[in-house]
């Protein structure tokens, strides 16, 4: 039981490039989340999903896109990367919205 | 939008002593959930404790307990018998009825041997 896995662990992008951050959970959780954590700050919700085929915006969705075609996977797409997207990205999952969220180890992204 | 405020950026406590971390929040909702998460140097986020707003009884989990004051919109975390492994960033979080999560900026806790 791997829990929540994220790839890659680190990535450096140039301004204007695109990439997809992968997130997979093996706990059959319905809810999945993407957060970003800027230095010295708390987590901010980017997007979340309450089940396959259903996604919704969080507090800071601009510049990102998501899809949820399966229960297990919830990839986050960055289009036209900007320096403001330099951050650590966390994926999380939970059985319901009020349950414990299980977090992945994070992806440290730098945009230069 | 909801806001979560943690007014103590850093705190320290002697091993085996008790420490209280503060959290206040702003919302117009009547039913919501509150959480404390711990982030050790490994960066892995771990749930410490959870409180449902409609429950008046304060949640407890072993050495961790909360003081939930709904009218004052306050949700403090008390750690008893502090251990070295408690050294971490602690984040207070609010979940709205619309599944939106809001985190505070965190309190860095150091347990001194």
HADDOCK unambig.tbl for C-alpha pairs under 7 A between the chains (distance, minus, plus):
assign (segid A and resid 41 and name CA) (segid B and resid 105 and name CA) 4.67 0.50 0.50
assign (segid A and resid 41 and name CA) (segid B and resid 106 and name CA) 6.95 0.50 0.50
assign (segid A and resid 42 and name CA) (segid B and resid 103 and name CA) 5.49 0.50 0.50
assign (segid A and resid 42 and name CA) (segid B and resid 104 and name CA) 5.37 0.50 0.50
assign (segid A and resid 42 and name CA) (segid B and resid 105 and name CA) 4.19 0.50 0.50
assign (segid A and resid 42 and name CA) (segid B and resid 106 and name CA) 6.03 0.50 0.50
assign (segid A and resid 43 and name CA) (segid B and resid 103 and name CA) 5.65 0.50 0.50
assign (segid A and resid 44 and name CA) (segid B and resid 102 and name CA) 6.62 0.50 0.50
assign (segid A and resid 44 and name CA) (segid B and resid 103 and name CA) 6.75 0.50 0.50
assign (segid A and resid 45 and name CA) (segid B and resid 101 and name CA) 6.42 0.50 0.50
assign (segid A and resid 58 and name CA) (segid B and resid 100 and name CA) 6.35 0.50 0.50
assign (segid A and resid 97 and name CA) (segid B and resid 99 and name CA) 6.00 0.50 0.50
assign (segid A and resid 98 and name CA) (segid B and resid 33 and name CA) 6.77 0.50 0.50
assign (segid A and resid 100 and name CA) (segid B and resid 47 and name CA) 6.44 0.50 0.50
assign (segid A and resid 103 and name CA) (segid B and resid 44 and name CA) 6.83 0.50 0.50
assign (segid A and resid 103 and name CA) (segid B and resid 45 and name CA) 5.90 0.50 0.50
assign (segid A and resid 105 and name CA) (segid B and resid 43 and name CA) 6.82 0.50 0.50
assign (segid A and resid 105 and name CA) (segid B and resid 44 and name CA) 5.62 0.50 0.50
